[in-house]
């Protein structure tokens, strides 16, 4: 038996470094041959993927110094691969034009390298003879692969050490440490014995958080936003929550928390906070094009530290329907001010003001909305919002000219488990909203509800194919439809509901005119395929239903559309081009074209 040293040999480091400064240069490396003896296809794939020489060949390296550096570093790299797969008696031979790489003098390199042949004889796989970690914190879960009789992969040893260390920290022991380890290979029995010993250190409480860098955000606001849990039992999750609270304000480009090297005499742990301010101002623009709806342009301006307390102030405007075939031009202008940590570190207060002129196919509305509320962050994936507002609108539709003045109580809940907000390949997203409205003039009162649910699932290697689905459902209740502002009712058709059907083409007929329905359901599916690193194609189908009853009953109709699209990935999200046509319903015919930024959903 012999002790294993996982640290690289000195020559694996020194010789490649020396080659950077020594040797001659000429065209090099025509062929790389890798042979793995035995029948372990997984090992062969891992070796090919990890090979530095193979990478040099693929990158078109031509300098013998660089090629030799890769060849010499290859011994260490492939040894790590063997250990990671449970092989501890392997033999690695790397021949550079027939000469063992390790025997070539670094002061007399060949002027040209044609072929590098790598032969790996992994030997017999090893299993764990003993696999021990002690002492363990209560509830520690070690990796399933770290047990006697299992394949003795070195990664399992590291994973077991990491799991034990994290468990001690989660139990309130920030200074737990691996103080000794014994890893022994028995080449006769082909076993590996691993014995890891920890020292837990004392259980600690959080002490003080000290800001170590300057910031334009006031220190008292930073403290309030962070919500540092002084006096509570230490946990790494609590520290991550502190960092997350500061990051989500958007006021900081970098947030770093550093634990003190030693505990205080009373077993408390102080933490240092280093911040780097983000640029306070930001603006953005957007554009969308639809053959039926016309051009839509949007822009926003935002200040991330508006009053010196990490307040976020955002002004945004939109002009939509420019050149639209079935409606006029819409104008929207809004402003929103948010103050984090107003009622505790996880609650943000906000106020908003919006004005809009909407010239839609079925109505014209001039509206103003004022309101305030608060957002509560329940977890990294769940947040809720509640507010109170005043909504005034002057409208013209099938019922004539009308005025609405409502007190509203919007309530929303968002659950977001997508892996990427701009281009998700897995996860779920659900947004649910309920808005009761109370008339302050002669109209009636009621409530409006809406749900937007999306799901994503990657298929194939590297999520080359992605199946995406979306369900939108809404309903509005009031004793009479005339008591409901037309912008609260539902229509179907267009780029955000049923592609291939004209914008807001499905509603409730009133003679030769159209009004919105009181219930709405839309279903969308997409199959996205990645063709290259930047180009993808999409096949999609959408369907929508509008009915004149608050509970999806009563008179109503369906329509549907389908089509194909192209996506071009950019740092700000994929550029989207969709071509769609109707497949059922009588609301439209012909091809519709949609161009925008970001996935359709």
DRENBAFI-573325 format. One record per residue (C-alpha): x, y, z; residue number from 0; residue in one letter. Coordinates in nm, 2 decimals, always signed. Layout:
X, Y, Z, NUM, A
...
***
This chain:
+0.00, +0.00, +0.00, 0, X
+0.11, +0.36, -0.05, 1, X
+0.00, +0.70, +0.04, 2, X
-0.14, +0.91, -0.25, 3, X
-0.04, +1.27, -0.30, 4, X
-0.31, +1.45, -0.49, 5, X
-0.09, +1.76, -0.53, 6, X
+0.08, +1.81, -0.88, 7, X
+0.45, +1.72, -0.91, 8, X
+0.69, +2.01, -0.93, 9, X
+0.78, +1.93, -1.29, 10, X
+0.41, +1.96, -1.39, 11, X
+0.43, +2.32, -1.30, 12, X
+0.79, +2.43, -1.35, 13, X
+0.86, +2.26, -1.69, 14, X
+0.56, +2.41, -1.87, 15, X
+0.64, +2.75, -1.73, 16, X
+1.00, +2.72, -1.84, 17, X
+0.88, +2.65, -2.19, 18, X
+0.71, +2.98, -2.22, 19, X
+1.05, +3.15, -2.22, 20, X
+1.26, +2.88, -2.39, 21, X
+1.27, +2.70, -2.72, 22, X
+1.22, +2.78, -3.08, 23, X
+0.91, +2.84, -3.29, 24, X
+0.78, +2.69, -3.62, 25, X
+0.47, +2.53, -3.75, 26, X
+0.37, +2.24, -3.53, 27, X
+0.12, +1.96, -3.43, 28, X
-0.04, +1.79, -3.73, 29, X
-0.20, +1.50, -3.55, 30, X
-0.31, +1.39, -3.20, 31, X
-0.37, +1.03, -3.13, 32, X
-0.53, +0.92, -2.79, 33, X
-0.56, +0.56, -2.71, 34, X
-0.72, +0.43, -2.39, 35, X
-0.67, +0.07, -2.31, 36, X
-0.96, -0.13, -2.18, 37, X
-1.33, -0.10, -2.25, 38, X
-1.44, +0.19, -2.03, 39, X
-1.61, +0.42, -2.28, 40, X
-1.70, +0.68, -2.02, 41, X
-1.33, +0.71, -1.92, 42, X
-1.23, +0.74, -2.28, 43, X
-1.47, +1.02, -2.33, 44, X
-1.36, +1.20, -2.02, 45, X
-0.99, +1.17, -2.12, 46, X
-1.06, +1.31, -2.47, 47, X
-1.26, +1.60, -2.33, 48, X
-0.99, +1.69, -2.07, 49, X
-0.69, +1.65, -2.30, 50, X
-0.48, +1.97, -2.32, 51, X
-0.30, +1.85, -2.63, 52, X
-0.63, +1.78, -2.80, 53, X
-0.74, +2.13, -2.71, 54, X
-0.42, +2.28, -2.85, 55, X
-0.47, +2.09, -3.17, 56, X
-0.83, +2.22, -3.20, 57, X
-0.72, +2.58, -3.13, 58, X
-0.46, +2.56, -3.40, 59, X
-0.15, +2.59, -3.19, 60, X
+0.16, +2.61, -3.40, 61, X
+0.44, +2.71, -3.16, 62, X
+0.64, +2.41, -3.03, 63, X
+0.68, +2.58, -2.69, 64, X
+0.30, +2.60, -2.64, 65, X
+0.26, +2.24, -2.77, 66, X
+0.53, +2.11, -2.54, 67, X
+0.39, +2.30, -2.24, 68, X
+0.05, +2.13, -2.31, 69, X
+0.21, +1.79, -2.35, 70, X
+0.40, +1.82, -2.02, 71, X
+0.09, +1.95, -1.83, 72, X
-0.10, +1.66, -1.98, 73, X
+0.05, +1.41, -1.73, 74, X
-0.11, +1.59, -1.44, 75, X
-0.44, +1.66, -1.62, 76, X
-0.49, +1.30, -1.72, 77, X
-0.38, +1.17, -1.38, 78, X
-0.66, +1.38, -1.23, 79, X
-0.91, +1.23, -1.47, 80, X
-0.80, +0.88, -1.38, 81, X
-0.83, +0.95, -1.01, 82, X
-1.17, +1.12, -1.06, 83, X
-1.29, +0.79, -1.23, 84, X
-1.15, +0.56, -0.96, 85, X
-0.82, +0.45, -1.13, 86, X
-0.51, +0.48, -0.92, 87, X
-0.27, +0.25, -1.09, 88, X
-0.27, +0.40, -1.43, 89, X
+0.02, +0.45, -1.67, 90, X
+0.03, +0.75, -1.90, 91, X
+0.27, +0.77, -2.20, 92, X
+0.29, +1.08, -2.41, 93, X
+0.52, +1.05, -2.71, 94, X
+0.61, +1.36, -2.92, 95, X
+0.72, +1.23, -3.26, 96, X
+0.82, +0.90, -3.10, 97, X
+1.00, +1.05, -2.79, 98, X
+0.85, +1.05, -2.44, 99, X
+0.75, +1.41, -2.36, 100, X
+0.90, +1.40, -2.01, 101, X
+1.24, +1.31, -2.15, 102, X
+1.28, +1.59, -2.40, 103, X
+1.52, +1.86, -2.28, 104, X
+1.34, +2.19, -2.24, 105, X
+1.65, +2.37, -2.36, 106, X
+1.66, +2.18, -2.69, 107, X
+1.31, +2.16, -2.82, 108, X
+1.23, +2.02, -3.17, 109, X
+1.17, +2.28, -3.44, 110, X
+0.86, +2.11, -3.56, 111, X
+0.62, +1.87, -3.39, 112, X
+0.41, +1.65, -3.62, 113, X
+0.24, +1.39, -3.41, 114, X
+0.16, +1.35, -3.04, 115, X
+0.05, +1.00, -2.94, 116, X
-0.10, +0.95, -2.59, 117, X
-0.16, +0.61, -2.45, 118, X
-0.34, +0.56, -2.12, 119, X
-0.35, +0.22, -1.95, 120, X
-0.59, +0.29, -1.66, 121, X
-0.54, -0.05, -1.49, 122, X
-0.81, -0.19, -1.27, 123, X
-1.07, +0.03, -1.11, 124, X
-1.05, +0.08, -0.73, 125, X
-1.33, +0.06, -0.48, 126, X
-1.36, +0.21, -0.14, 127, X
-1.22, -0.02, +0.13, 128, X
-1.31, +0.23, +0.40, 129, X
-1.49, +0.56, +0.37, 130, X
-1.51, +0.75, +0.70, 131, X
-1.58, +1.11, +0.80, 132, X
-1.59, +1.20, +1.17, 133, X
-1.72, +1.37, +1.36, 134, X
-2.03, +1.46, +1.17, 135, X
-2.28, +1.74, +1.24, 136, X
-2.64, +1.61, +1.31, 137, X
-2.82, +1.55, +0.99, 138, X
-2.52, +1.54, +0.77, 139, X
-2.59, +1.38, +0.43, 140, X
-2.27, +1.24, +0.27, 141, X
-2.26, +1.15, -0.10, 142, X
-2.42, +0.82, -0.19, 143, X
-2.10, +0.73, -0.37, 144, X
-1.88, +0.77, -0.07, 145, X
-1.92, +0.43, +0.10, 146, X
-1.73, +0.10, +0.12, 147, X
-1.76, -0.11, -0.19, 148, X
-1.85, +0.19, -0.42, 149, X
-1.62, +0.30, -0.71, 150, X
-1.34, +0.50, -0.54, 151, X
-1.37, +0.83, -0.74, 152, X
-1.15, +1.11, -0.60, 153, X
-1.44, +1.35, -0.66, 154, X
-1.64, +1.15, -0.40, 155, X
-1.38, +1.21, -0.14, 156, X
-1.38, +1.58, -0.21, 157, X
-1.76, +1.59, -0.21, 158, X
-1.77, +1.41, +0.12, 159, X
-1.53, +1.66, +0.27, 160, X
-1.73, +1.95, +0.13, 161, X
-2.06, +1.81, +0.26, 162, X
-1.93, +1.75, +0.61, 163, X
-1.78, +2.10, +0.62, 164, X
-2.10, +2.27, +0.50, 165, X
-2.31, +2.07, +0.75, 166, X
-2.10, +2.20, +1.04, 167, X
-2.13, +2.55, +0.91, 168, X
-2.50, +2.51, +0.87, 169, X
-2.52, +2.39, +1.23, 170, X
-2.37, +2.72, +1.35, 171, X
-1.99, +2.63, +1.35, 172, X
-1.82, +2.88, +1.11, 173, X
-1.47, +2.77, +1.20, 174, X
-1.52, +2.39, +1.14, 175, X
-1.22, +2.26, +0.96, 176, X
-1.07, +1.94, +0.81, 177, X
-0.77, +1.89, +1.04, 178, X
-0.64, +1.55, +0.92, 179, X
-0.69, +1.31, +0.63, 180, X
-0.56, +0.97, +0.55, 181, X
-0.60, +0.84, +0.19, 182, X
-0.43, +0.51, +0.12, 183, X
-0.44, +0.29, -0.20, 184, X
-0.40, -0.08, -0.17, 185, X
-0.28, -0.19, -0.52, 186, X
-0.30, -0.56, -0.43, 187, X
-0.67, -0.54, -0.34, 188, X
-0.75, -0.24, -0.57, 189, X
-0.91, -0.05, -0.28, 190, X
-0.88, +0.30, -0.16, 191, X
-0.93, +0.39, +0.21, 192, X
-1.03, +0.74, +0.30, 193, X
-1.04, +0.87, +0.66, 194, X
-1.13, +1.24, +0.71, 195, X
-1.12, +1.40, +1.05, 196, X
-1.29, +1.73, +1.13, 197, X
-1.27, +1.98, +1.42, 198, X
-1.60, +2.15, +1.46, 199, X
-1.49, +2.46, +1.66, 200, X
-1.74, +2.64, +1.89, 201, X
-2.10, +2.73, +1.80, 202, X
-2.11, +3.10, +1.72, 203, X
-2.35, +3.39, +1.69, 204, X
-2.33, +3.68, +1.45, 205, X
-2.14, +3.98, +1.59, 206, X
-2.11, +4.31, +1.40, 207, X
-2.11, +4.39, +1.03, 208, X
-1.86, +4.65, +0.94, 209, X
-1.86, +4.84, +0.61, 210, X
-1.51, +4.85, +0.47, 211, X
-1.56, +5.06, +0.16, 212, X
-1.73, +5.39, +0.08, 213, X
-2.06, +5.42, -0.10, 214, X
-2.29, +5.69, -0.22, 215, X
-2.58, +5.50, -0.05, 216, X
-2.61, +5.62, +0.31, 217, X
-2.47, +5.39, +0.57, 218, X
-2.79, +5.37, +0.77, 219, X
-2.98, +5.27, +0.46, 220, X
-2.72, +5.00, +0.38, 221, X
-2.76, +4.86, +0.73, 222, X
-3.14, +4.86, +0.71, 223, X
-3.14, +4.70, +0.36, 224, X
-2.89, +4.43, +0.47, 225, X
-3.08, +4.32, +0.78, 226, X
-2.77, +4.17, +0.93, 227, X
-2.88, +3.92, +1.20, 228, X
-2.66, +4.03, +1.49, 229, X
-2.70, +3.80, +1.79, 230, X
-2.85, +3.51, +1.59, 231, X
-2.68, +3.17, +1.55, 232, X
-2.44, +3.17, +1.26, 233, X
-2.55, +3.02, +0.93, 234, X
-2.41, +3.06, +0.58, 235, X
-2.77, +3.10, +0.44, 236, X
-2.82, +3.41, +0.65, 237, X
-2.51, +3.56, +0.51, 238, X
-2.62, +3.49, +0.15, 239, X
-2.96, +3.65, +0.23, 240, X
-2.78, +3.96, +0.34, 241, X
-2.58, +3.98, +0.02, 242, X
-2.89, +3.90, -0.19, 243, X
-3.09, +4.19, -0.03, 244, X
-2.81, +4.43, -0.12, 245, X
-2.77, +4.30, -0.48, 246, X
-3.14, +4.31, -0.57, 247, X
-3.15, +4.69, -0.50, 248, X
-2.95, +4.73, -0.82, 249, X
-2.75, +5.00, -0.65, 250, X
-2.43, +4.79, -0.62, 251, X
-2.22, +4.63, -0.89, 252, X
-2.04, +4.42, -0.63, 253, X
-2.13, +4.29, -0.28, 254, X
-1.87, +4.10, -0.08, 255, X
-1.91, +3.96, +0.28, 256, X
-1.59, +3.85, +0.45, 257, X
-1.59, +3.65, +0.78, 258, X
-1.34, +3.74, +1.04, 259, X
-1.05, +3.49, +1.06, 260, X
-1.12, +3.43, +1.43, 261, X
-1.41, +3.44, +1.67, 262, X
-1.44, +3.71, +1.93, 263, X
-1.39, +3.60, +2.30, 264, X
-1.77, +3.57, +2.34, 265, X
-1.79, +3.33, +2.04, 266, X
-1.94, +3.59, +1.81, 267, X
-1.83, +3.63, +1.45, 268, X
-1.78, +3.97, +1.29, 269, X
-1.83, +4.02, +0.92, 270, X
-1.68, +4.28, +0.68, 271, X
-1.89, +4.43, +0.40, 272, X
-1.73, +4.56, +0.08, 273, X
-1.94, +4.74, -0.18, 274, X
-1.89, +4.88, -0.52, 275, X
-2.15, +5.12, -0.65, 276, X
-2.33, +5.06, -0.97, 277, X
-2.35, +5.35, -1.22, 278, X
-2.66, +5.53, -1.09, 279, X
-2.83, +5.61, -1.42, 280, X
-2.94, +5.37, -1.69, 281, X
-3.16, +5.40, -2.00, 282, X
-3.29, +5.15, -2.25, 283, X
-3.50, +5.13, -2.57, 284, X
-3.71, +4.86, -2.73, 285, X
-3.89, +4.81, -3.05, 286, X
-4.15, +4.56, -3.20, 287, X
-4.30, +4.52, -3.54, 288, X
-4.62, +4.35, -3.65, 289, X
-4.76, +4.34, -3.99, 290, X
-5.11, +4.41, -3.85, 291, X
-5.04, +4.60, -3.52, 292, X
-4.77, +4.82, -3.67, 293, X
-4.46, +4.95, -3.49, 294, X
-4.42, +4.97, -3.12, 295, X
-4.14, +5.18, -2.96, 296, X
-4.05, +5.20, -2.59, 297, X
-3.79, +5.36, -2.38, 298, X
-3.71, +5.41, -2.01, 299, X
-3.48, +5.61, -1.79, 300, X
-3.38, +5.48, -1.44, 301, X
-3.19, +5.61, -1.14, 302, X
-3.07, +5.34, -0.90, 303, X
-3.00, +5.57, -0.60, 304, X
-3.24, +5.85, -0.65, 305, X
-3.24, +6.00, -0.29, 306, X
-2.92, +5.84, -0.16, 307, X
-3.10, +5.55, +0.00, 308, X
-3.09, +5.30, -0.29, 309, X
-3.43, +5.42, -0.41, 310, X
-3.51, +5.32, -0.77, 311, X
-3.68, +5.58, -0.98, 312, X
-3.80, +5.48, -1.33, 313, X
-3.97, +5.67, -1.60, 314, X
-4.09, +5.48, -1.91, 315, X
-4.29, +5.56, -2.22, 316, X
-4.43, +5.37, -2.51, 317, X
-4.58, +5.45, -2.85, 318, X
-4.75, +5.15, -3.01, 319, X
-4.97, +5.08, -3.31, 320, X
-4.77, +5.32, -3.54, 321, X
-4.90, +5.23, -3.89, 322, X
-5.14, +4.97, -3.75, 323, X
-5.41, +4.85, -3.98, 324, X
-5.71, +4.80, -3.74, 325, X
-5.64, +5.06, -3.47, 326, X
-5.48, +5.40, -3.40, 327, X
-5.17, +5.49, -3.21, 328, X
-5.14, +5.43, -2.84, 329, X
-4.94, +5.64, -2.60, 330, X
-4.83, +5.55, -2.25, 331, X
-4.62, +5.73, -1.99, 332, X
-4.55, +5.61, -1.64, 333, X
-4.32, +5.67, -1.34, 334, X
-4.25, +5.45, -1.04, 335, X
-4.04, +5.51, -0.73, 336, X
-3.93, +5.22, -0.51, 337, X
-3.77, +5.24, -0.16, 338, X
-3.62, +4.91, -0.04, 339, X
-3.64, +4.80, +0.33, 340, X
-3.92, +5.03, +0.41, 341, X
-4.10, +4.79, +0.64, 342, X
-3.82, +4.54, +0.72, 343, X
-3.53, +4.43, +0.49, 344, X
-3.76, +4.22, +0.27, 345, X
-4.04, +4.47, +0.20, 346, X
-4.02, +4.75, -0.06, 347, X
-4.26, +5.04, -0.07, 348, X
-4.35, +5.20, -0.40, 349, X
-4.56, +5.47, -0.56, 350, X
-4.66, +5.51, -0.92, 351, X
-4.83, +5.73, -1.17, 352, X
-4.95, +5.63, -1.52, 353, X
-5.12, +5.81, -1.81, 354, X
-5.24, +5.64, -2.13, 355, X
-5.42, +5.71, -2.45, 356, X
-5.54, +5.39, -2.61, 357, X
-5.69, +5.39, -2.96, 358, X
-5.78, +5.02, -2.99, 359, X
-6.00, +4.84, -3.25, 360, X
-6.30, +4.83, -3.01, 361, X
-6.26, +5.14, -2.79, 362, X
-6.08, +5.46, -2.72, 363, X
-5.96, +5.53, -2.37, 364, X
-5.79, +5.82, -2.19, 365, X
-5.68, +5.71, -1.84, 366, X
-5.48, +5.83, -1.54, 367, X
-5.38, +5.60, -1.26, 368, X
-5.21, +5.69, -0.92, 369, X
-5.12, +5.44, -0.65, 370, X
-4.89, +5.31, -0.38, 371, X
-4.81, +4.98, -0.22, 372, X
-4.55, +4.74, -0.11, 373, X
-4.37, +4.43, -0.24, 374, X
-4.27, +4.15, -0.01, 375, X
-3.99, +3.91, -0.10, 376, X
-4.07, +3.57, +0.05, 377, X
-3.78, +3.38, -0.11, 378, X
-3.55, +3.39, -0.41, 379, X
-3.84, +3.26, -0.62, 380, X
-4.16, +3.40, -0.46, 381, X
-4.27, +3.75, -0.40, 382, X
-4.60, +3.93, -0.35, 383, X
-4.74, +4.27, -0.40, 384, X
-5.03, +4.47, -0.27, 385, X
-5.13, +4.83, -0.34, 386, X
-5.41, +5.08, -0.34, 387, X
-5.48, +5.31, -0.63, 388, X
-5.71, +5.56, -0.81, 389, X
-5.81, +5.49, -1.17, 390, X
-5.99, +5.74, -1.39, 391, X
-6.07, +5.68, -1.76, 392, X
-6.28, +5.86, -2.02, 393, X
-6.38, +5.60, -2.28, 394, X
-6.57, +5.56, -2.61, 395, X
-6.70, +5.22, -2.72, 396, X
-7.01, +5.04, -2.83, 397, X
-7.19, +5.18, -2.53, 398, X
-7.10, +5.54, -2.61, 399, X
-6.90, +5.80, -2.42, 400, X
-6.85, +5.70, -2.05, 401, X
-6.64, +5.80, -1.75, 402, X
-6.51, +5.57, -1.48, 403, X
-6.35, +5.66, -1.15, 404, X
-6.25, +5.36, -0.93, 405, X
-6.06, +5.29, -0.61, 406, X
-5.85, +4.98, -0.68, 407, X
-5.68, +4.73, -0.46, 408, X
-5.43, +4.54, -0.68, 409, X
-5.29, +4.22, -0.53, 410, X
-5.03, +4.01, -0.71, 411, X
-4.81, +3.70, -0.65, 412, X
-4.52, +3.59, -0.86, 413, X
-4.35, +3.25, -0.85, 414, X
-4.04, +3.24, -1.08, 415, X
-3.82, +2.93, -1.11, 416, X
-3.69, +2.98, -1.46, 417, X
-3.32, +2.92, -1.52, 418, X
-3.29, +3.22, -1.74, 419, X
-3.52, +3.53, -1.74, 420, X
-3.44, +3.62, -2.11, 421, X
-3.42, +3.27, -2.27, 422, X
-3.54, +3.00, -2.03, 423, X
-3.47, +2.63, -2.11, 424, X
-3.62, +2.49, -1.78, 425, X
-3.84, +2.59, -1.49, 426, X
-4.18, +2.74, -1.42, 427, X
-4.32, +3.09, -1.40, 428, X
-4.66, +3.19, -1.26, 429, X
-4.80, +3.54, -1.21, 430, X
-5.14, +3.58, -1.05, 431, X
-5.32, +3.91, -1.01, 432, X
-5.65, +4.01, -0.85, 433, X
-5.78, +4.37, -0.86, 434, X
-6.10, +4.46, -0.68, 435, X
-6.24, +4.79, -0.80, 436, X
-6.49, +5.02, -0.62, 437, X
-6.67, +5.29, -0.81, 438, X
-6.64, +5.64, -0.68, 439, X
-6.90, +5.79, -0.92, 440, X
-7.22, +5.64, -1.06, 441, X
-7.08, +5.31, -1.19, 442, X
-7.07, +4.97, -1.04, 443, X
-6.80, +4.78, -0.86, 444, X
-6.64, +4.44, -0.92, 445, X
-6.31, +4.25, -0.95, 446, X
-6.07, +4.14, -1.22, 447, X
-5.84, +3.84, -1.20, 448, X
-5.56, +3.72, -1.44, 449, X
-5.31, +3.43, -1.44, 450, X
-5.01, +3.39, -1.66, 451, X
-4.84, +3.05, -1.62, 452, X
-4.54, +2.92, -1.83, 453, X
-4.34, +2.60, -1.83, 454, X
-4.01, +2.51, -2.00, 455, X
-3.83, +2.18, -2.05, 456, X
-3.51, +2.11, -2.22, 457, X
-3.48, +1.81, -2.45, 458, X
-3.17, +1.64, -2.60, 459, X
-2.80, +1.70, -2.53, 460, X
-2.73, +2.05, -2.39, 461, X
-3.10, +2.14, -2.41, 462, X
-3.07, +2.16, -2.79, 463, X
-3.45, +2.14, -2.81, 464, X
-3.68, +2.32, -2.56, 465, X
-4.05, +2.27, -2.52, 466, X
-4.23, +2.58, -2.39, 467, X
-4.59, +2.61, -2.29, 468, X
-4.80, +2.90, -2.17, 469, X
-5.16, +2.94, -2.03, 470, X
-5.32, +3.28, -1.98, 471, X
-5.66, +3.30, -1.81, 472, X
-5.86, +3.60, -1.70, 473, X
-6.20, +3.69, -1.57, 474, X
-6.37, +4.01, -1.46, 475, X
-6.69, +4.03, -1.25, 476, X
-6.95, +4.31, -1.21, 477, X
-7.33, +4.31, -1.21, 478, X
-7.34, +4.47, -1.55, 479, X
-7.08, +4.48, -1.83, 480, X
-7.15, +4.85, -1.87, 481, X
-7.00, +4.90, -1.52, 482, X
-6.66, +4.76, -1.64, 483, X
-6.40, +4.99, -1.81, 484, X
-6.34, +4.86, -2.16, 485, X
-5.96, +4.82, -2.08, 486, X
-6.05, +4.57, -1.81, 487, X
-6.23, +4.34, -2.06, 488, X
-6.06, +4.08, -2.26, 489, X
-5.98, +4.04, -2.63, 490, X
-5.78, +3.78, -2.82, 491, X
-5.55, +3.80, -3.12, 492, X
-5.20, +3.94, -3.18, 493, X
-4.84, +3.89, -3.08, 494, X
-4.91, +3.85, -2.70, 495, X
-5.20, +3.61, -2.73, 496, X
-5.28, +3.43, -3.06, 497, X
-5.02, +3.48, -3.34, 498, X
-5.16, +3.45, -3.69, 499, X
-5.49, +3.63, -3.59, 500, X
-5.53, +4.01, -3.62, 501, X
-5.48, +4.22, -3.30, 502, X
-5.79, +4.21, -3.07, 503, X
-5.99, +4.05, -3.34, 504, X
-6.19, +3.81, -3.11, 505, X
-6.43, +3.96, -2.86, 506, X
-6.81, +3.98, -2.82, 507, X
-7.00, +4.10, -3.12, 508, X
-7.25, +4.39, -3.07, 509, X
-7.42, +4.43, -3.40, 510, X
-7.15, +4.53, -3.65, 511, X
-6.91, +4.63, -3.36, 512, X
-6.71, +4.45, -3.10, 513, X
-6.65, +4.47, -2.73, 514, X
-6.44, +4.28, -2.48, 515, X
-6.55, +3.96, -2.30, 516, X
-6.56, +3.89, -1.93, 517, X
-6.35, +3.57, -1.95, 518, X
-6.04, +3.49, -2.15, 519, X
-5.83, +3.18, -2.21, 520, X
-5.52, +3.15, -2.43, 521, X
-5.30, +2.85, -2.48, 522, X
-4.95, +2.87, -2.65, 523, X
-4.69, +2.60, -2.73, 524, X
-4.35, +2.63, -2.88, 525, X
-4.08, +2.38, -2.98, 526, X
-3.75, +2.57, -3.00, 527, X
-3.44, +2.41, -3.17, 528, X
-3.09, +2.54, -3.15, 529, X
-2.91, +2.53, -3.48, 530, X
-2.58, +2.71, -3.40, 531, X
-2.45, +2.90, -3.10, 532, X
-2.65, +3.20, -3.21, 533, X
-2.93, +3.09, -3.44, 534, X
-3.24, +2.89, -3.35, 535, X
-3.57, +2.80, -3.51, 536, X
-3.92, +2.77, -3.35, 537, X
-4.25, +2.60, -3.44, 538, X
-4.55, +2.73, -3.25, 539, X
-4.93, +2.71, -3.22, 540, X
-5.16, +2.94, -3.02, 541, X
-5.53, +2.93, -2.94, 542, X
-5.76, +3.18, -2.77, 543, X
-6.12, +3.19, -2.63, 544, X
-6.33, +3.48, -2.52, 545, X
-6.66, +3.44, -2.35, 546, X
-6.93, +3.68, -2.22, 547, X
-6.95, +3.53, -1.87, 548, X
-6.74, +3.58, -1.56, 549, X
-6.68, +3.21, -1.51, 550, X
-6.59, +3.10, -1.87, 551, X
-6.95, +3.02, -1.96, 552, X
-7.20, +3.18, -2.18, 553, X
-7.15, +3.28, -2.54, 554, X
-6.80, +3.27, -2.67, 555, X
-6.57, +3.16, -2.96, 556, X
-6.23, +3.01, -3.02, 557, X
-5.97, +3.10, -3.28, 558, X
-5.62, +2.96, -3.34, 559, X
-5.30, +3.03, -3.53, 560, X
-4.96, +2.86, -3.59, 561, X
-4.63, +2.94, -3.76, 562, X
-4.26, +2.93, -3.77, 563, X
-3.99, +3.16, -3.63, 564, X
-3.62, +3.23, -3.62, 565, X
-3.42, +3.34, -3.31, 566, X
-3.08, +3.52, -3.31, 567, X
-2.92, +3.53, -2.97, 568, X
-2.77, +3.86, -2.85, 569, X
-2.65, +3.97, -2.50, 570, X
-2.98, +4.14, -2.44, 571, X
-3.19, +3.85, -2.54, 572, X
-3.29, +3.67, -2.86, 573, X
-3.40, +3.87, -3.16, 574, X
-3.74, +3.72, -3.26, 575, X
-3.90, +3.69, -3.61, 576, X
-4.23, +3.50, -3.63, 577, X
-4.44, +3.43, -3.93, 578, X
-4.79, +3.30, -3.85, 579, X
-5.12, +3.23, -4.02, 580, X
-5.47, +3.14, -3.89, 581, X
-5.57, +2.78, -3.86, 582, X
-5.92, +2.81, -3.72, 583, X
-6.18, +3.07, -3.64, 584, X
-6.33, +3.34, -3.87, 585, X
-6.15, +3.65, -3.73, 586, X
-5.87, +3.68, -3.99, 587, X
-5.69, +3.54, -4.29, 588, X
-5.35, +3.59, -4.45, 589, X
-5.00, +3.58, -4.30, 590, X
-4.90, +3.78, -3.99, 591, X
-4.53, +3.88, -3.92, 592, X
-4.39, +3.97, -3.58, 593, X
-4.04, +4.11, -3.50, 594, X
-3.91, +4.19, -3.16, 595, X
-3.66, +4.13, -2.88, 596, X
-3.69, +3.84, -2.64, 597, X
-3.88, +3.51, -2.67, 598, X
-4.26, +3.54, -2.72, 599, X
-4.29, +3.41, -2.36, 600, X
***
